[in-house]
Amino acid sequence: MDGPLKNKSYEFALKEANETDDWLSLLKDTDLMTEDQYSSFHPVCNELVAMLAATVKTAKRGDS
């Protein structure tokens, strides 16, 4: 997989990672997840979002 299809895959993964972060916040806010669980998952999710965002940015730069 290369070119535009690969870039769309990264964009999709970024969207899903952001949605996962939203769900983690919702679970914590509704007490369906403990603060300890949230503190464990949230930084990992944020790191993944940051890596995917950088990948998308780099891929877009390469397309132009």
C-alpha positions in Angstrom: 0.0 0.0 0.0 1.5 3.4 -1.0 0.5 6.9 -2.0 -2.9 8.4 -1.3 -4.3 5.1 0.1 -1.5 4.8 2.6 -2.0 8.4 3.7 -5.8 7.9 4.1 -5.0 4.9 6.3 -2.9 7.0 8.6 -5.6 9.7 8.7 -8.2 7.1 9.6 -6.0 5.7 12.3 -5.5 9.2 13.7 -9.3 9.7 13.7 -9.8 6.5 15.6 -7.1 7.2 18.1 -8.7 10.6 18.9 -12.1 8.9 19.3 -10.5 6.4 21.6 -9.2 9.3 23.7 -12.8 10.7 23.8 -14.1 7.3 25.0 -11.5 7.1 27.7 -12.5 10.5 29.0 -16.2 9.5 28.9 -15.5 6.3 30.8 -13.6 8.1 33.5 -16.2 10.9 33.8 -19.0 8.4 34.2 -17.0 6.4 36.8 -17.0 3.3 34.5 -13.2 3.5 34.6 -11.1 4.3 37.7 -8.7 7.2 37.8 -5.8 4.7 38.0 -7.0 2.9 34.8 -7.4 6.2 33.0 -4.0 7.4 34.2 -2.6 4.2 32.7 -4.3 4.3 29.3 -4.6 8.1 28.6 -0.8 8.8 28.2 -0.4 5.9 25.9 -3.3 7.0 23.8 -2.0 10.6 23.7 1.4 9.3 22.5 -0.2 7.3 19.8 -2.2 10.3 18.7 1.0 12.4 18.6 2.8 9.8 16.5 0.0 9.4 14.0 -0.4 13.2 13.7 3.3 13.5 12.9 3.0 10.7 10.4 0.0 12.3 8.7 1.8 15.7 8.6 4.9 14.1 7.1 2.9 12.1 4.6 1.0 15.3 3.4 4.3 17.1 3.0 5.6 14.3 0.9 2.5 14.5 -1.4 2.9 18.1 -2.3 
